[in-house]
Amino acid sequence: MQEKKLFEYAVIRIVPRVEREEFLNVGVIVYCRELKFLQSLYHLNEKRIRNFCSEIDIEEVENNLKIFDLICKGEKGSGPIGKLPIAERFRWLTATRSTIIQTSKVHPGFSDNASETLDKLFHQLVL
């Protein structure tokens, strides 16, 4: 049996009007230091988002979420943040901000498979 590893996660949210503090969960980001794992998963349900806020620019939101993915993977096009060590990238992505895309507070847990944990959290908290 594999030993469970400590992981951290945050929920990715769309906050159309920051002053109202209303949000819609659209994704999850999971980080595990021991497994060198940092990955996000998101889904934009356009109908649900439009019901929540009709003025939102879905294309802009999706482009910003794609940047989240690039930064997680440290891929080309992720800018200077994508070049940081994995832990610093996670901390930057989950830092408190007052923009249309925000994350929840970071939560810890234990898992023996970070990828499965990401999928499980995504289905529980987003879909």
MOPAC internal coordinates of N, CA, C and O (Angstrom, degrees):
PM7 1SCF
backbone

  N    0.0000 0     0.00 0     0.00 0    0    0    0
  C    1.4456 1     0.00 0     0.00 0    1    0    0
  C    1.5319 1   109.75 1     0.00 0    2    1    0
  O    1.2310 1   120.79 1   -46.61 1    3    2    1
  N    1.3222 1   116.09 1   133.39 1    3    2    1
  C    1.4530 1   120.76 1   179.47 1    5    3    2
  C    1.5151 1   110.95 1   -74.14 1    6    5    3
  O    1.2310 1   121.37 1   -32.62 1    7    6    5
  N    1.3218 1   114.99 1   147.38 1    7    6    5
  C    1.4508 1   120.75 1   175.81 1    9    7    6
  C    1.5311 1   109.14 1   -77.07 1   10    9    7
  O    1.2310 1   120.81 1   -43.44 1   11   10    9
  N    1.3136 1   116.06 1   136.56 1   11   10    9
  C    1.4630 1   119.71 1   179.17 1   13   11   10
  C    1.5197 1   109.87 1   -74.06 1   14   13   11
  O    1.2310 1   121.42 1   -38.51 1   15   14   13
  N    1.3081 1   114.88 1   141.49 1   15   14   13
  C    1.4624 1   122.56 1  -178.06 1   17   15   14
  C    1.5230 1   109.76 1  -108.13 1   18   17   15
  O    1.2310 1   121.04 1   -33.14 1   19   18   17
  N    1.3284 1   115.62 1   146.86 1   19   18   17
  C    1.4553 1   121.44 1   175.93 1   21   19   18
  C    1.5242 1   108.69 1   -70.83 1   22   21   19
  O    1.2310 1   120.41 1   -46.89 1   23   22   21
  N    1.3238 1   116.82 1   133.11 1   23   22   21
  C    1.4536 1   121.20 1   174.34 1   25   23   22
  C    1.5221 1   108.10 1  -132.37 1   26   25   23
  O    1.2310 1   121.35 1   -15.85 1   27   26   25
  N    1.3259 1   115.03 1   164.15 1   27   26   25
  C    1.4609 1   121.67 1   176.21 1   29   27   26
  C    1.5182 1   107.45 1  -129.94 1   30   29   27
  O    1.2310 1   121.20 1   -31.49 1   31   30   29
  N    1.3189 1   115.30 1   148.51 1   31   30   29
  C    1.4570 1   118.34 1   178.28 1   33   31   30
  C    1.5265 1   110.28 1  -146.10 1   34   33   31
  O    1.2310 1   121.74 1   -19.71 1   35   34   33
  N    1.3273 1   114.28 1   160.29 1   35   34   33
  C    1.4618 1   121.77 1   173.91 1   37   35   34
  C    1.5224 1   107.47 1  -143.72 1   38   37   35
  O    1.2310 1   121.36 1   -28.28 1   39   38   37
  N    1.3165 1   115.01 1   151.72 1   39   38   37
  C    1.4611 1   121.57 1   177.72 1   41   39   38
  C    1.5324 1   107.97 1   -91.22 1   42   41   39
  O    1.2310 1   120.70 1   -45.82 1   43   42   41
  N    1.3277 1   116.27 1   134.18 1   43   42   41
  C    1.4625 1   121.41 1   176.80 1   45   43   42
  C    1.5143 1   107.48 1   -90.69 1   46   45   43
  O    1.2310 1   121.03 1   -48.45 1   47   46   45
  N    1.3252 1   115.64 1   131.55 1   47   46   45
  C    1.4656 1   120.95 1  -173.48 1   49   47   46
  C    1.5201 1   111.90 1  -128.30 1   50   49   47
  O    1.2310 1   120.90 1   -29.97 1   51   50   49
  N    1.3186 1   115.89 1   150.03 1   51   50   49
  C    1.4504 1   122.01 1   168.95 1   53   51   50
  C    1.5259 1   106.24 1   -98.90 1   54   53   51
  O    1.2310 1   121.25 1   -51.93 1   55   54   53
  N    1.3232 1   115.22 1   128.07 1   55   54   53
  C    1.4670 1   122.06 1  -179.93 1   57   55   54
  C    1.5349 1   106.69 1  -125.36 1   58   57   55
  O    1.2310 1   120.35 1   -93.15 1   59   58   57
  N    1.3420 1   116.94 1    86.85 1   59   58   57
  C    1.4717 1   119.78 1  -174.28 1   61   59   58
  C    1.5194 1   114.28 1   -61.22 1   62   61   59
  O    1.2310 1   120.34 1   140.56 1   63   62   61
  N    1.3169 1   116.95 1   -39.44 1   63   62   61
  C    1.4639 1   121.34 1   179.13 1   65   63   62
  C    1.5260 1   108.14 1  -124.58 1   66   65   63
  O    1.2310 1   121.63 1   -82.35 1   67   66   65
  N    1.3089 1   114.49 1    97.65 1   67   66   65
  C    1.4618 1   120.83 1  -174.25 1   69   67   66
  C    1.5271 1   111.66 1   -55.07 1   70   69   67
  O    1.2310 1   120.47 1   142.39 1   71   70   69
  N    1.3194 1   116.71 1   -37.61 1   71   70   69
  C    1.4640 1   120.23 1  -177.25 1   73   71   70
  C    1.5339 1   112.80 1   -65.66 1   74   73   71
  O    1.2310 1   120.28 1   157.13 1   75   74   73
  N    1.3411 1   117.07 1   -22.87 1   75   74   73
  C    1.4716 1   120.11 1   179.76 1   77   75   74
  C    1.5250 1   112.67 1   -90.17 1   78   77   75
  O    1.2310 1   120.38 1   164.08 1   79   78   77
  N    1.3290 1   116.88 1   -15.92 1   79   78   77
  C    1.4634 1   123.52 1   178.77 1   81   79   78
  C    1.5246 1   113.45 1    59.03 1   82   81   79
  O    1.2310 1   120.04 1  -154.31 1   83   82   81
  N    1.3259 1   117.53 1    25.69 1   83   82   81
  C    1.4655 1   121.48 1   174.32 1   85   83   82
  C    1.5219 1   107.78 1   -92.35 1   86   85   83
  O    1.2310 1   120.97 1   -38.59 1   87   86   85
  N    1.3340 1   115.75 1   141.41 1   87   86   85
  C    1.4595 1   117.91 1  -177.46 1   89   87   86
  C    1.5232 1   111.21 1  -144.02 1   90   89   87
  O    1.2310 1   122.05 1   -15.04 1   91   90   89
  N    1.3295 1   113.69 1   164.96 1   91   90   89
  C    1.4572 1   122.94 1   177.59 1   93   91   90
  C    1.5261 1   107.06 1  -131.09 1   94   93   91
  O    1.2310 1   119.92 1   -56.41 1   95   94   93
  N    1.3284 1   117.77 1   123.59 1   95   94   93
  C    1.4609 1   121.42 1   178.60 1   97   95   94
  C    1.5280 1   109.76 1   -69.60 1   98   97   95
  O    1.2310 1   120.70 1   -51.41 1   99   98   97
  N    1.3387 1   116.26 1   128.59 1   99   98   97
  C    1.4674 1   119.97 1   179.57 1  101   99   98
  C    1.5272 1   112.74 1  -126.62 1  102  101   99
  O    1.2310 1   119.62 1   171.36 1  103  102  101
  N    1.3227 1   118.33 1    -8.64 1  103  102  101
  C    1.4568 1   119.12 1  -178.24 1  105  103  102
  C    1.5042 1   113.03 1  -168.96 1  106  105  103
  O    1.2310 1   121.81 1    -1.06 1  107  106  105
  N    1.3389 1   114.14 1   178.94 1  107  106  105
  C    1.4590 1   122.32 1   179.29 1  109  107  106
  C    1.5213 1   107.51 1  -140.93 1  110  109  107
  O    1.2310 1   120.87 1   -34.37 1  111  110  109
  N    1.3196 1   115.93 1   145.63 1  111  110  109
  C    1.4587 1   121.95 1   174.06 1  113  111  110
  C    1.5286 1   107.69 1  -124.93 1  114  113  111
  O    1.2310 1   120.36 1   -48.83 1  115  114  113
  N    1.3461 1   116.92 1   131.17 1  115  114  113
  C    1.4640 1   122.18 1  -177.33 1  117  115  114
  C    1.5291 1   109.05 1  -123.98 1  118  117  115
  O    1.2310 1   121.53 1   -43.66 1  119  118  117
  N    1.3312 1   114.68 1   136.34 1  119  118  117
  C    1.4631 1   121.98 1   178.92 1  121  119  118
  C    1.5180 1   109.15 1  -130.11 1  122  121  119
  O    1.2310 1   120.46 1   -47.53 1  123  122  121
  N    1.3481 1   116.72 1   132.47 1  123  122  121
  C    1.4674 1   122.43 1   173.72 1  125  123  122
  C    1.5276 1   107.72 1  -134.09 1  126  125  123
  O    1.2310 1   121.05 1   -68.25 1  127  126  125
  N    1.3245 1   115.59 1   111.75 1  127  126  125
  C    1.4664 1   120.98 1  -177.39 1  129  127  126
  C    1.5204 1   111.82 1   -59.98 1  130  129  127
  O    1.2310 1   120.47 1   131.13 1  131  130  129
  N    1.3392 1   116.71 1   -48.87 1  131  130  129
  C    1.4638 1   120.54 1  -175.82 1  133  131  130
  C    1.5241 1   113.02 1   -61.63 1  134  133  131
  O    1.2310 1   120.34 1   145.28 1  135  134  133
  N    1.3194 1   116.95 1   -34.72 1  135  134  133
  C    1.4657 1   120.83 1  -179.08 1  137  135  134
  C    1.5309 1   112.46 1   -93.01 1  138  137  135
  O    1.2310 1   120.72 1   179.42 1  139  138  137
  N    1.3409 1   116.23 1    -0.58 1  139  138  137
  C    1.4735 1   121.16 1  -176.09 1  141  139  138
  C    1.5240 1   110.24 1    51.15 1  142  141  139
  O    1.2310 1   122.10 1  -130.50 1  143  142  141
  N    1.3293 1   113.58 1    49.50 1  143  142  141
  C    1.4704 1   121.58 1  -175.17 1  145  143  142
  C    1.5162 1   109.23 1  -114.80 1  146  145  143
  O    1.2310 1   120.64 1   -53.49 1  147  146  145
  N    1.3103 1   116.39 1   126.51 1  147  146  145
  C    1.4626 1   122.94 1   172.54 1  149  147  146
  C    1.5130 1   106.51 1  -145.59 1  150  149  147
  O    1.2310 1   121.22 1   -66.31 1  151  150  149
  N    1.3222 1   115.27 1   113.69 1  151  150  149
  C    1.4599 1   118.98 1  -177.34 1  153  151  150
  C    1.5235 1   109.89 1  -149.98 1  154  153  151
  O    1.2310 1   121.43 1   -32.90 1  155  154  153
  N    1.3194 1   114.87 1   147.10 1  155  154  153
  C    1.4625 1   119.75 1   174.69 1  157  155  154
  C    1.5164 1   108.83 1  -121.36 1  158  157  155
  O    1.2310 1   121.80 1   -21.78 1  159  158  157
  N    1.3115 1   114.15 1   158.22 1  159  158  157
  C    1.4577 1   121.85 1   177.92 1  161  159  158
  C    1.5145 1   106.13 1  -142.53 1  162  161  159
  O    1.2310 1   120.34 1   -48.18 1  163  162  161
  N    1.3366 1   116.95 1   131.82 1  163  162  161
  C    1.4569 1   119.69 1  -178.79 1  165  163  162
  C    1.5222 1   110.24 1  -142.57 1  166  165  163
  O    1.2310 1   121.83 1   -18.39 1  167  166  165
  N    1.3215 1   114.10 1   161.61 1  167  166  165
  C    1.4592 1   121.42 1   176.42 1  169  167  166
  C    1.5266 1   107.98 1  -148.48 1  170  169  167
  O    1.2310 1   121.29 1   -51.44 1  171  170  169
  N    1.3201 1   115.14 1   128.56 1  171  170  169
  C    1.4630 1   120.13 1   177.54 1  173  171  170
  C    1.5237 1   108.80 1  -105.40 1  174  173  171
  O    1.2310 1   121.09 1   -67.98 1  175  174  173
  N    1.3230 1   115.51 1   112.02 1  175  174  173
  C    1.4550 1   121.98 1   174.68 1  177  175  174
  C    1.5256 1   105.95 1   -92.24 1  178  177  175
  O    1.2310 1   120.74 1   -82.81 1  179  178  177
  N    1.3350 1   116.19 1    97.19 1  179  178  177
  C    1.4639 1   120.85 1  -171.92 1  181  179  178
  C    1.5233 1   112.37 1   -57.24 1  182  181  179
  O    1.2310 1   120.07 1   138.16 1  183  182  181
  N    1.3204 1   117.47 1   -41.84 1  183  182  181
  C    1.4685 1   120.14 1  -179.21 1  185  183  182
  C    1.5321 1   110.68 1   -61.99 1  186  185  183
  O    1.2310 1   120.86 1   134.50 1  187  186  185
  N    1.3153 1   115.96 1   -45.50 1  187  186  185
  C    1.4671 1   120.79 1  -179.86 1  189  187  186
  C    1.5378 1   110.96 1   -64.14 1  190  189  187
  O    1.2310 1   120.97 1   138.90 1  191  190  189
  N    1.3270 1   115.76 1   -41.10 1  191  190  189
  C    1.4626 1   120.40 1   179.51 1  193  191  190
  C    1.5247 1   110.35 1   -65.42 1  194  193  191
  O    1.2310 1   120.23 1   136.05 1  195  194  193
  N    1.3284 1   117.16 1   -43.95 1  195  194  193
  C    1.4730 1   121.44 1   179.72 1  197  195  194
  C    1.5352 1   111.01 1   -63.45 1  198  197  195
  O    1.2310 1   120.12 1   143.77 1  199  198  197
  N    1.3325 1   117.37 1   -36.23 1  199  198  197
  C    1.4672 1   120.64 1   175.94 1  201  199  198
  C    1.5266 1   110.66 1   -65.88 1  202  201  199
  O    1.2310 1   121.03 1   147.32 1  203  202  201
  N    1.3005 1   115.64 1   -32.68 1  203  202  201
  C    1.4622 1   122.13 1  -179.37 1  205  203  202
  C    1.5283 1   111.29 1   -76.47 1  206  205  203
  O    1.2310 1   121.09 1   138.46 1  207  206  205
  N    1.3496 1   115.53 1   -41.54 1  207  206  205
  C    1.4678 1   120.82 1  -179.09 1  209  207  206
  C    1.5237 1   108.24 1  -156.32 1  210  209  207
  O    1.2310 1   120.75 1   -73.84 1  211  210  209
  N    1.3115 1   116.17 1   106.16 1  211  210  209
  C    1.4601 1   120.61 1  -174.21 1  213  211  210
  C    1.5245 1   113.96 1   -69.99 1  214  213  211
  O    1.2310 1   119.14 1   157.52 1  215  214  213
  N    1.3308 1   119.25 1   -22.48 1  215  214  213
  C    1.4672 1   121.82 1  -176.29 1  217  215  214
  C    1.5264 1   114.13 1   -86.77 1  218  217  215
  O    1.2310 1   119.55 1   175.04 1  219  218  217
  N    1.2915 1   118.46 1    -4.96 1  219  218  217
  C    1.4658 1   121.35 1  -173.38 1  221  219  218
  C    1.5335 1   111.46 1   -67.11 1  222  221  219
  O    1.2310 1   120.83 1   -37.30 1  223  222  221
  N    1.3192 1   116.02 1   142.70 1  223  222  221
  C    1.4603 1   122.68 1   177.71 1  225  223  222
  C    1.5315 1   107.72 1   -92.41 1  226  225  223
  O    1.2310 1   120.52 1   -83.06 1  227  226  225
  N    1.3276 1   116.60 1    96.94 1  227  226  225
  C    1.4669 1   122.64 1  -176.01 1  229  227  226
  C    1.5361 1   110.91 1   -59.24 1  230  229  227
  O    1.2310 1   120.68 1   139.04 1  231  230  229
  N    1.3144 1   116.30 1   -40.96 1  231  230  229
  C    1.4690 1   120.51 1  -178.40 1  233  231  230
  C    1.5356 1   111.00 1   -62.10 1  234  233  231
  O    1.2310 1   120.43 1   138.29 1  235  234  233
  N    1.3155 1   116.78 1   -41.71 1  235  234  233
  C    1.4617 1   120.80 1   178.06 1  237  235  234
  C    1.5339 1   111.15 1   -64.80 1  238  237  235
  O    1.2310 1   120.76 1   137.60 1  239  238  237
  N    1.3224 1   116.16 1   -42.40 1  239  238  237
  C    1.4702 1   120.55 1   178.21 1  241  239  238
  C    1.5234 1   109.88 1   -61.63 1  242  241  239
  O    1.2310 1   120.52 1   134.25 1  243  242  241
  N    1.3233 1   116.60 1   -45.75 1  243  242  241
  C    1.4693 1   120.13 1  -179.69 1  245  243  242
  C    1.5263 1   111.21 1   -63.05 1  246  245  243
  O    1.2310 1   119.77 1   139.31 1  247  246  245
  N    1.3128 1   118.04 1   -40.69 1  247  246  245
  C    1.4679 1   120.96 1   177.69 1  249  247  246
  C    1.5233 1   110.89 1   -61.27 1  250  249  247
  O    1.2310 1   120.24 1   138.98 1  251  250  249
  N    1.3265 1   117.14 1   -41.02 1  251  250  249
  C    1.4640 1   120.69 1   178.24 1  253  251  250
  C    1.5225 1   111.79 1   -66.71 1  254  253  251
  O    1.2310 1   120.15 1   142.54 1  255  254  253
  N    1.3277 1   117.31 1   -37.46 1  255  254  253
  C    1.4655 1   120.31 1   177.86 1  257  255  254
  C    1.5285 1   111.30 1   -69.12 1  258  257  255
  O    1.2310 1   120.28 1   147.20 1  259  258  257
  N    1.3168 1   117.08 1   -32.80 1  259  258  257
  C    1.4743 1   120.59 1   175.38 1  261  259  258
  C    1.5266 1   109.95 1   -63.52 1  262  261  259
  O    1.2310 1   120.60 1   143.73 1  263  262  261
  N    1.3296 1   116.47 1   -36.27 1  263  262  261
  C    1.4693 1   120.65 1   176.81 1  265  263  262
  C    1.5362 1   109.70 1   -64.34 1  266  265  263
  O    1.2310 1   120.37 1   140.25 1  267  266  265
  N    1.3358 1   116.90 1   -39.75 1  267  266  265
  C    1.4683 1   121.03 1   174.71 1  269  267  266
  C    1.5278 1   109.29 1   -52.62 1  270  269  267
  O    1.2310 1   120.83 1   129.80 1  271  270  269
  N    1.3361 1   116.01 1   -50.20 1  271  270  269
  C    1.4662 1   121.16 1   179.83 1  273  271  270
  C    1.5275 1   111.78 1   -59.22 1  274  273  271
  O    1.2310 1   120.45 1   133.63 1  275  274  273
  N    1.3233 1   116.74 1   -46.37 1  275  274  273
  C    1.4669 1   120.78 1  -179.63 1  277  275  274
  C    1.5217 1   111.26 1   -60.70 1  278  277  275
  O    1.2310 1   120.55 1   138.82 1  279  278  277
  N    1.3297 1   116.56 1   -41.18 1  279  278  277
  C    1.4622 1   120.12 1   179.25 1  281  279  278
  C    1.5307 1   110.25 1   -66.43 1  282  281  279
  O    1.2310 1   119.89 1   137.36 1  283  282  281
  N    1.3184 1   117.82 1   -42.64 1  283  282  281
  C    1.4688 1   120.65 1   177.89 1  285  283  282
  C    1.5303 1   110.59 1   -56.00 1  286  285  283
  O    1.2310 1   120.93 1   135.25 1  287  286  285
  N    1.3183 1   115.83 1   -44.75 1  287  286  285
  C    1.4650 1   121.19 1  -176.64 1  289  287  286
  C    1.5197 1   112.57 1   -81.74 1  290  289  287
  O    1.2310 1   120.37 1   166.26 1  291  290  289
  N    1.3381 1   116.89 1   -13.74 1  291  290  289
  C    1.4544 1   120.41 1  -177.80 1  293  291  290
  C    1.5220 1   111.91 1    67.45 1  294  293  291
  O    1.2310 1   120.79 1  -150.99 1  295  294  293
  N    1.3303 1   116.09 1    29.01 1  295  294  293
  C    1.4555 1   121.22 1  -174.98 1  297  295  294
  C    1.5173 1   112.57 1   -83.63 1  298  297  295
  O    1.2310 1   121.60 1   -15.13 1  299  298  297
  N    1.3132 1   114.55 1   164.87 1  299  298  297
  C    1.4595 1   122.25 1   176.60 1  301  299  298
  C    1.5304 1   108.42 1   -56.60 1  302  301  299
  O    1.2310 1   121.17 1   -41.79 1  303  302  301
  N    1.3063 1   115.36 1   138.21 1  303  302  301
  C    1.4509 1   119.86 1  -178.34 1  305  303  302
  C    1.5205 1   112.72 1    95.11 1  306  305  303
  O    1.2310 1   120.33 1   177.92 1  307  306  305
  N    1.3317 1   116.97 1    -2.08 1  307  306  305
  C    1.4695 1   120.07 1  -179.43 1  309  307  306
  C    1.5203 1   112.20 1   -91.07 1  310  309  307
  O    1.2310 1   120.24 1  -179.08 1  311  310  309
  N    1.3292 1   117.15 1     0.92 1  311  310  309
  C    1.4509 1   121.35 1   176.27 1  313  311  310
  C    1.5159 1   112.92 1    70.41 1  314  313  311
  O    1.2310 1   120.51 1    13.40 1  315  314  313
  N    1.3342 1   116.63 1  -166.60 1  315  314  313
  C    1.4657 1   120.74 1  -176.45 1  317  315  314
  C    1.5308 1   112.92 1   -64.79 1  318  317  315
  O    1.2310 1   120.08 1   151.01 1  319  318  317
  N    1.3192 1   117.45 1   -28.99 1  319  318  317
  C    1.4757 1   119.87 1   179.35 1  321  319  318
  C    1.5335 1   110.14 1   -65.77 1  322  321  319
  O    1.2310 1   120.32 1   142.03 1  323  322  321
  N    1.3116 1   116.99 1   -37.97 1  323  322  321
  C    1.4670 1   121.47 1   179.44 1  325  323  322
  C    1.5147 1   113.85 1   -65.78 1  326  325  323
  O    1.2310 1   120.06 1   164.75 1  327  326  325
  N    1.3182 1   117.49 1   -15.25 1  327  326  325
  C    1.4691 1   122.23 1   179.57 1  329  327  326
  C    1.5258 1   112.12 1   -90.52 1  330  329  327
  O    1.2310 1   120.81 1   170.06 1  331  330  329
  N    1.3220 1   116.05 1    -9.94 1  331  330  329
  C    1.4714 1   120.00 1   179.85 1  333  331  330
  C    1.5214 1   110.58 1   -70.51 1  334  333  331
  O    1.2310 1   119.99 1   -19.60 1  335  334  333
  N    1.3428 1   117.63 1   160.40 1  335  334  333
  C    1.4679 1   120.48 1   172.81 1  337  335  334
  C    1.5366 1   109.96 1   -58.57 1  338  337  335
  O    1.2310 1   120.52 1   -24.57 1  339  338  337
  N    1.3051 1   116.61 1   155.43 1  339  338  337
  C    1.4725 1   123.25 1  -172.85 1  341  339  338
  C    1.5354 1   112.26 1   -54.92 1  342  341  339
  O    1.2310 1   119.74 1   136.52 1  343  342  341
  N    1.3326 1   118.10 1   -43.48 1  343  342  341
  C    1.4679 1   120.69 1  -178.79 1  345  343  342
  C    1.5313 1   111.06 1   -63.71 1  346  345  343
  O    1.2310 1   120.33 1   140.27 1  347  346  345
  N    1.3198 1   116.98 1   -39.73 1  347  346  345
  C    1.4586 1   120.58 1   179.89 1  349  347  346
  C    1.5314 1   111.00 1   -68.87 1  350  349  347
  O    1.2310 1   120.56 1   144.37 1  351  350  349
  N    1.3303 1   116.54 1   -35.63 1  351  350  349
  C    1.4672 1   119.34 1   176.36 1  353  351  350
  C    1.5214 1   110.42 1   -62.68 1  354  353  351
  O    1.2310 1   120.32 1   136.53 1  355  354  353
  N    1.3371 1   116.99 1   -43.47 1  355  354  353
  C    1.4741 1   120.76 1   179.23 1  357  355  354
  C    1.5246 1   110.04 1   -62.50 1  358  357  355
  O    1.2310 1   120.23 1   134.48 1  359  358  357
  N    1.3245 1   117.16 1   -45.52 1  359  358  357
  C    1.4693 1   120.53 1  -179.21 1  361  359  358
  C    1.5280 1   110.35 1   -63.33 1  362  361  359
  O    1.2310 1   119.90 1   141.68 1  363  362  361
  N    1.3270 1   117.79 1   -38.32 1  363  362  361
  C    1.4596 1   120.70 1   179.22 1  365  363  362
  C    1.5289 1   109.92 1   -66.62 1  366  365  363
  O    1.2310 1   119.99 1   135.10 1  367  366  365
  N    1.3293 1   117.62 1   -44.90 1  367  366  365
  C    1.4650 1   121.26 1  -178.81 1  369  367  366
  C    1.5260 1   112.48 1   -64.79 1  370  369  367
  O    1.2310 1   120.28 1   148.77 1  371  370  369
  N    1.3132 1   117.06 1   -31.23 1  371  370  369
  C    1.4642 1   120.40 1  -176.32 1  373  371  370
  C    1.5325 1   112.97 1  -100.81 1  374  373  371
  O    1.2310 1   120.17 1  -172.27 1  375  374  373
  N    1.3153 1   117.28 1     7.73 1  375  374  373
  C    1.4690 1   120.72 1   177.90 1  377  375  374
  C    1.5328 1   110.09 1   -65.59 1  378  377  375
  O    1.2310 1   120.90 1   -32.58 1  379  378  377
  N    1.3148 1   115.88 1   147.42 1  379  378  377
  C    1.4613 1   121.38 1   177.98 1  381  379  378
  C    1.5245 1   109.58 1   -63.92 1  382  381  379
  O    1.2310 1   121.18 1   -47.46 1  383  382  381
  N    1.3317 1   115.35 1   132.54 1  383  382  381
  C    1.4624 1   120.20 1   177.99 1  385  383  382
  C    1.5134 1   109.47 1  -148.15 1  386  385  383
  O    1.2310 1   121.08 1   -17.77 1  387  386  385
  N    1.3085 1   115.53 1   162.23 1  387  386  385
  C    1.4628 1   119.87 1   179.93 1  389  387  386
  C    1.5332 1   108.94 1  -116.54 1  390  389  387
  O    1.2310 1   121.15 1  -116.10 1  391  390  389
  N    1.3089 1   115.40 1    63.90 1  391  390  389
  C    1.4542 1   122.13 1   178.94 1  393  391  390
  C    1.5263 1   109.16 1  -124.43 1  394  393  391
  O    1.2310 1   120.47 1    -1.02 1  395  394  393
  N    1.3000 1   116.72 1   178.98 1  395  394  393
  C    1.4630 1   121.02 1  -178.49 1  397  395  394
  C    1.5312 1   111.98 1   -66.40 1  398  397  395
  O    1.2310 1   120.22 1   151.39 1  399  398  397
  N    1.3441 1   117.18 1   -28.61 1  399  398  397
  C    1.4679 1   120.58 1   176.24 1  401  399  398
  C    1.5175 1   107.94 1  -109.63 1  402  401  399
  O    1.2310 1   121.18 1   -58.38 1  403  402  401
  N    1.3327 1   115.35 1   121.62 1  403  402  401
  C    1.4543 1   122.00 1  -179.38 1  405  403  402
  C    1.5223 1   108.85 1  -132.90 1  406  405  403
  O    1.2310 1   121.06 1   -11.91 1  407  406  405
  N    1.3168 1   115.57 1   168.09 1  407  406  405
  C    1.4622 1   119.86 1   173.68 1  409  407  406
  C    1.5278 1   109.11 1  -121.01 1  410  409  407
  O    1.2310 1   121.88 1   -22.68 1  411  410  409
  N    1.3174 1   114.00 1   157.32 1  411  410  409
  C    1.4634 1   119.60 1   174.87 1  413  411  410
  C    1.5245 1   108.39 1   -71.46 1  414  413  411
  O    1.2310 1   120.97 1    -0.92 1  415  414  413
  N    1.3076 1   115.76 1   179.08 1  415  414  413
  C    1.4580 1   119.76 1   169.78 1  417  415  414
  C    1.5207 1   107.44 1   -63.81 1  418  417  415
  O    1.2310 1   120.86 1   -22.99 1  419  418  417
  N    1.3092 1   115.96 1   157.01 1  419  418  417
  C    1.4653 1   121.21 1   179.65 1  421  419  418
  C    1.5240 1   109.26 1   -80.42 1  422  421  419
  O    1.2310 1   121.10 1   -44.19 1  423  422  421
  N    1.3341 1   115.51 1   135.81 1  423  422  421
  C    1.4606 1   122.40 1  -179.90 1  425  423  422
  C    1.5266 1   109.32 1  -119.97 1  426  425  423
  O    1.2310 1   119.53 1   -38.63 1  427  426  425
  N    1.3431 1   118.51 1   141.37 1  427  426  425
  C    1.4661 1   121.28 1   178.01 1  429  427  426
  C    1.5295 1   111.93 1   -96.15 1  430  429  427
  O    1.2310 1   121.56 1   -14.45 1  431  430  429
  N    1.3129 1   114.62 1   165.55 1  431  430  429
  C    1.4582 1   121.19 1   174.97 1  433  431  430
  C    1.5173 1   109.19 1  -170.13 1  434  433  431
  O    1.2310 1   120.55 1    -0.94 1  435  434  433
  N    1.3283 1   116.56 1   179.06 1  435  434  433
  C    1.4601 1   122.20 1   176.75 1  437  435  434
  C    1.5114 1   108.76 1  -124.44 1  438  437  435
  O    1.2310 1   120.94 1   -38.96 1  439  438  437
  N    1.3318 1   115.81 1   141.04 1  439  438  437
  C    1.4533 1   120.63 1  -178.61 1  441  439  438
  C    1.5203 1   109.67 1  -154.10 1  442  441  439
  O    1.2310 1   120.88 1   -28.36 1  443  442  441
  N    1.3188 1   115.92 1   151.64 1  443  442  441
  C    1.4620 1   119.56 1   173.46 1  445  443  442
  C    1.5309 1   111.28 1  -101.35 1  446  445  443
  O    1.2310 1   120.40 1   177.16 1  447  446  445
  N    1.3544 1   116.84 1    -2.84 1  447  446  445
  C    1.4578 1   120.91 1   178.48 1  449  447  446
  C    1.5353 1   108.51 1  -148.57 1  450  449  447
  O    1.2310 1   120.72 1   -78.96 1  451  450  449
  N    1.3260 1   116.23 1   101.04 1  451  450  449
  C    1.4626 1   121.14 1  -174.99 1  453  451  450
  C    1.5262 1   112.25 1   -63.48 1  454  453  451
  O    1.2310 1   120.03 1   143.06 1  455  454  453
  N    1.3102 1   117.56 1   -36.94 1  455  454  453
  C    1.4617 1   121.21 1  -179.56 1  457  455  454
  C    1.5310 1   111.22 1   -65.24 1  458  457  455
  O    1.2310 1   120.68 1   136.35 1  459  458  457
  N    1.3235 1   116.30 1   -43.65 1  459  458  457
  C    1.4725 1   120.25 1   176.99 1  461  459  458
  C    1.5294 1   110.64 1   -65.04 1  462  461  459
  O    1.2310 1   120.64 1   142.35 1  463  462  461
  N    1.3211 1   116.37 1   -37.65 1  463  462  461
  C    1.4641 1   120.97 1   178.50 1  465  463  462
  C    1.5203 1   110.13 1   -63.75 1  466  465  463
  O    1.2310 1   120.19 1   137.51 1  467  466  465
  N    1.3240 1   117.24 1   -42.49 1  467  466  465
  C    1.4608 1   121.27 1   176.89 1  469  467  466
  C    1.5264 1   110.08 1   -57.82 1  470  469  467
  O    1.2310 1   120.14 1   131.53 1  471  470  469
  N    1.3298 1   117.35 1   -48.47 1  471  470  469
  C    1.4698 1   121.02 1   179.33 1  473  471  470
  C    1.5242 1   111.96 1   -61.01 1  474  473  471
  O    1.2310 1   120.70 1   136.59 1  475  474  473
  N    1.3178 1   116.26 1   -43.41 1  475  474  473
  C    1.4619 1   120.99 1  -179.11 1  477  475  474
  C    1.5307 1   110.96 1   -62.88 1  478  477  475
  O    1.2310 1   120.56 1   131.99 1  479  478  477
  N    1.3320 1   116.53 1   -48.01 1  479  478  477
  C    1.4614 1   120.49 1   179.00 1  481  479  478
  C    1.5268 1   111.13 1   -62.63 1  482  481  479
  O    1.2310 1   120.38 1   140.10 1  483  482  481
  N    1.3256 1   116.87 1   -39.90 1  483  482  481
  C    1.4589 1   121.97 1   179.22 1  485  483  482
  C    1.5213 1   110.70 1   -60.04 1  486  485  483
  O    1.2310 1   120.37 1   134.85 1  487  486  485
  N    1.3216 1   116.89 1   -45.15 1  487  486  485
  C    1.4705 1   120.02 1  -179.99 1  489  487  486
  C    1.5257 1   112.08 1   -70.23 1  490  489  487
  O    1.2310 1   119.84 1   145.20 1  491  490  489
  N    1.3158 1   117.91 1   -34.80 1  491  490  489
  C    1.4601 1   121.07 1   179.68 1  493  491  490
  C    1.5182 1   112.96 1   -74.23 1  494  493  491
  O    1.2310 1   119.93 1   141.14 1  495  494  493
  N    1.3339 1   117.73 1   -38.86 1  495  494  493
  C    1.4552 1   120.61 1  -168.99 1  497  495  494
  C    1.5292 1   114.64 1  -105.54 1  498  497  495
  O    1.2310 1   120.03 1   165.68 1  499  498  497
  N    1.3221 1   117.54 1   -14.32 1  499  498  497
  C    1.4668 1   119.84 1  -175.93 1  501  499  498
  C    1.5207 1   112.52 1  -118.41 1  502  501  499
  O    1.2310 1   120.23 1   126.90 1  503  502  501
  N    1.3127 1   117.16 1   -53.10 1  503  502  501
  C    1.4706 1   119.44 1  -174.74 1  505  503  502
  C    1.5093 1   112.92 1   -78.39 1  506  505  503
  O    1.2310 1   120.10 1   180.00 1  507  506  505

